[in-house]
Amino acid sequence: MDDSKSVLLFSNCIPVKGASRSAICDLQRNSFQLIPNTLYDILHDYRGKNTKEIKSLYDNEYDNEIDEYFKFLIDNELAFTTLEPELFPSIDFSWKSPYKIENSIIDIDENSCHPFEKIFKELNDLGCKSVQLRYFTINITVDDLIEDLRPSLDSRIKHIDIIMPYSKGFDYNKLFEAHERINFLTVYSAPENKTIQKFDTPIFYTVEKISSSQHCGIVYPANFSINIDHFKEALHGNSCLLGKISVDIDGFIRNCPSTPYKSGHINEISLLDAVVDESLREFWLINKDQIAVCQDCEFRYICTDCRAFTIDNEKYAKPSKCSYDPYNAEWSNPSDNPFN
Amino acid sequence: MSMYMVLIFSCSEGEYSTNIVIDWIWSKNTPFKRLNGSDFDNSHSYQISMNGEGLILKFEDEDEDSEVNPNEIKSTWYRRWGGIDFIDKAYGLTNDIHLNHQIRSTLYKDFFAIKEAITDSYACDRSLNKESNTSPNKLNQLRIASNLNLNIPSTIVTSSRKHLLQFSEKFDSIITKSIQDFAGLSVNSIPFALYTSTFSIEDIKSMPTEFFPSFFQEKIEKEFEIRSFYLEGKFYSMAIFSQSDQKTTTDFRNYNFDKPNRNIPFKIPAGIEEKLHSLMMALDLNCGSIDLIKASDGRYVFLEVNPIGQFGMVSNPCNYYLEEIVAEYLVAGNNIN
């Protein structure tokens, strides 16, 4: 290798330092590579310096190790060599949005009687991008679903996700024809785990029973989001709650249906009033750097946080459904470990 | 009475960038009107009338309030138009192929005159691009770029196999691409895109001695490609490392989805930016996507500029928020009286 060149990480491969090791988050290829903290320090402290300079900063005692590190980065297409590192600026990860709300969850059970007309109109006025409807009912007919979603047709909402119970002979085609914005459908209590790709919208069958808002907040590597949108969101605020406003089964407005704070009832106040409620907004901006344990974790900007289920229900505690210990780099629940 | 201040010409399908720009305009509380080319097809009722103030466009299925009055429009964005294929589908369906062709080409001309009248009448000082210069002539672009001392690949247009052979012998490899911007062909409803392709010696030998005049260039060995979004003198550039992947070596649009090319922010050296700025001025473009190659020998080689190129593919990976920058340009017209 030519030591007069700089070995530069592609600026969408971001090293994140943890207590015992670091991760290079590859935001373009949706993956991560674990690296020792010594390599993190070289990449972080000496970005842009050429290999010769870096080696001499270590008094040329570790030339072979440094060569080996850099070879690993280049072989894995995480870095390239250049004589002009100044022409490759880092990505500015600032987060901004034209929307007053990013996403929303609406929970529905047998007893819910949500004013969907009002909800969708207000979500539209807030510019909400994505809505997830979670049906915790025993059964749901296609006509009910089409009717619930009807007020979304004239809105600016871009994506609709549905979580619903399995129902034999359900006419998915009719649903997708009526509502083209549905881009994700999860069917629980299904006879088997499988993905149906017959329609433009994929359908995920799971045998699991998703019966309430308690079924949420699980943090493990299979659920990591390794992309630029998620990453900048996690740097800026809460990777689950930023710009989120939800309606629970009883019609109360919350951050997410599982969080304890209620802003009011959907029949009494509008979502536009709720989004200016400081007690609700507070959670939008809690990022991982403020959360105990997570702040020392190399995965902190690629996992999805949860503020509803935390250790001892503390506001700034680690999510209770995460089994990773960054100090020992171990998962207490071995099935979470992506390397098993 | 609603007042539209921003007018956007776009198309209804596949225009992600327009949608995001509109979201940003919406967030800045500025009334806008989006006109899609398909709004003018034969399934819509509309009229264009002239009064003392100019041309008034009105759609029958809307209330009078939503007339688009040129005097209210403070800024326009000519993004695209689209939706002209209705002419092929609906008219000239006689049994005489030649007559069909004459009918259609007459209707196309009429329709383009309508389009021109509409876009001209809404022209204002604050306009991002205009209908008249959105179909780039790559030959003119190369000529002007070369005059401005930008590097360009050696280029010929020829109809002669002999000349093509002589040209190709000077280089390791040559490429061919369309002379003007070409969206693609549809054969039995299957879309075919036209990519830049290498043209081998076997390809040349398979050609007849004379053929339709075609465009050839030396193939530049690249370190990486550059796509730069230009707006009013500013450059937002991205390096595309397409070289390491066989699939994308000649044209990065031939995407490899499993292992995408590395796309990262890049800063074009100031001297090159100055020349590109002069080129954009000479082409009378205040917005566009510029394609360059950083050659293995260190040169920056200009390929082409596309006034209506997709910029989401630069905006997202580099986090430039180009859609907001476009929206800000348009909304700023709001303050001009």
Interface residues (C-beta under 8 A of the other chain):
Chain A: F10 S11 N12 Q28 R29 E77 F80 E86 L87 F88 P89 S90 I91 D92 F93 S94 K96 P98 Y99 K100 G127 R156 I228 K232
Chain B: I20 D23 W24 W26 S27 A239 F241 S244 K259 P260 R262 N263 I264 P265 F266 K267 I268 P269 N316 P317 C318 N319 Y321 E324 A327
